[in-house]
């Protein structure tokens, strides 16, 4: 199967008495050439285990299955779950997880992790995400997937352009923020292509971007107390243009200068100018110094 045209998607929805639901961020990718680029960016092989979040009517799912890979699909919409069961339920390489991809804001749905754990990649395969992600869950889901063990080899997806640019933003740029620091501390990010609103139905109000993130398990292991690191970054960016010295108001000045110096930053630096590597060093030095 080679994906579904707009006419086919409309027909499937009409036959099931369904319509796109804004609540779930349902913007179906209808440009089959661009869908082919999404699949190609995943560099799939038959030994791979692929996670697809937001399967919709199964258009991308069909392309993923055509690669020979095993697909774990996630769909929250009950009507679309029935469509997927009808179209793909007989395929032994397709597993449907019915529900939200997230369990709260900061955890992957355990049903997804269980489904992934039931199958191991083949000798030449890996765990991968390939998906047209619903806009509203893209940021928290990607951040959580960067922390999943065993690690994904890559996360390839379409997301809102603004979100993709924020993830990949360089220190000192307007888009640079906490999610930039956290994501870049856990993986290598590459923006591959811009997708226009016309590539989707219904048309979103914004452009999208095809992005690939390669998680770095070693980087994850090197960050002691990841939740503390995340908290430090968010607290600092709460006033992104304030000098870093405000974080050390309760510290002995000499100890504060020592901690900052070892991290390679100045008390006069602002959070928005500090690179991810400097944030990681600062966090490590704070742990080393102990409470103020």
LINSULMO-V567406 format. One record per run of one state. SS is the DSSP state (A for helix, B for strand, O for the rest). FROM is the first residue (numbers start at 0). TO is the last residue. Records with the same first field share a line. If there is no record, write none. Layout:
BEGIN
SS=FROM-TO ; FROM-TO
END
This chain:
BEGIN
O=0-4 ; 15-20 ; 24-26 ; 29-30 ; 41-47 ; 53-57 ; 66-68 ; 75-76 ; 88-92 ; 98-100 ; 102-106 ; 108-108 ; 117-125 ; 132-133 ; 145-152 ; 168-176 ; 195-195 ; 201-206 ; 215-215 ; 222-224 ; 237-241 ; 248-251 ; 263-268 ; 273-274 ; 289-291
A=5-14 ; 21-23 ; 31-40 ; 58-65 ; 77-87 ; 109-116 ; 134-144 ; 160-167 ; 177-185 ; 196-198 ; 216-221 ; 225-236 ; 243-247 ; 252-262 ; 270-272 ; 275-288
B=27-28 ; 48-52 ; 69-74 ; 93-97 ; 101-101 ; 107-107 ; 126-131 ; 153-159 ; 186-194 ; 199-200 ; 207-214 ; 242-242 ; 269-269
END
